[in-house]
């Protein structure tokens, strides 16, 4: 199965993607993780990306697409879940072109809906635990604005394609996962 998972920062998309890949044995591809790995390597590209991420803005489409293509080509045939990509309409179109070339179109787009206050609280908690440099309150507010302006339209893009499902992201991680299991029709006990 080839899935795109979407939602505001802190909606739980990375958290839920990790649970989904365990059950469906998919490849978990997170553009946030790819970018953080580039930052940790200390490469020129990573340095450039860090400055943008710390402002809560989107890293340039060229950089993210390059990292993604490299990662997709090194993956197997088992299917994947894309977490954090696409983040704008240009990325969604570029993804369609890329996956068409690879003969692996997206089959399911999953949107997790959570209200803004919960998102801010969750990220504040993660900031205290992990100290991610883009989890400060000011950056999070900007990430939410960027999400509303640039990423929310991608939900309509997949709705028009007829492959969108939405789940409510409030409640515990397990409760949200059970909703997703229902939508993806995952059978059996978890
Ligand atoms: P991401 O890594 O995608 O960061 P995120 O939006 O915060 O999502 P994440 O997956 O980490 O968090 P989650 O909601 O699961 O992006 C970071 C930055 O990288 C972006 O701002 C941008 O600059 C750049 N970037 C990434 N992709 C890009 C792209 N395609 N194009 C351009 N730039 C890109 O979880 C958040 C917290 O909530 C966790 O601590 C979790 O434990 C907690 N949580 C989750 N579910 C919960 C629940 N049900 N109840 C309570 N807490 C919960």
Boltz pocket constraint, residues with backbone or C-beta under 6 A from the ligand:
constraints:
  - pocket:
      binder: B
      contacts: [[A, 7], [A, 8], [A, 9], [A, 10], [A, 11], [A, 12], [A, 13], [A, 14], [A, 15], [A, 16], [A, 31], [A, 32], [A, 33], [A, 35], [A, 49], [A, 52], [A, 53], [A, 54], [A, 56], [A, 57], [A, 58], [A, 59], [A, 60], [A, 64], [A, 83], [A, 84], [A, 85], [A, 86], [A, 87], [A, 91], [A, 122], [A, 123], [A, 125], [A, 126], [A, 134], [A, 143], [A, 169], [A, 170], [A, 171], [A, 172], [A, 173], [A, 174], [A, 176]]
      max_distance: 6.0
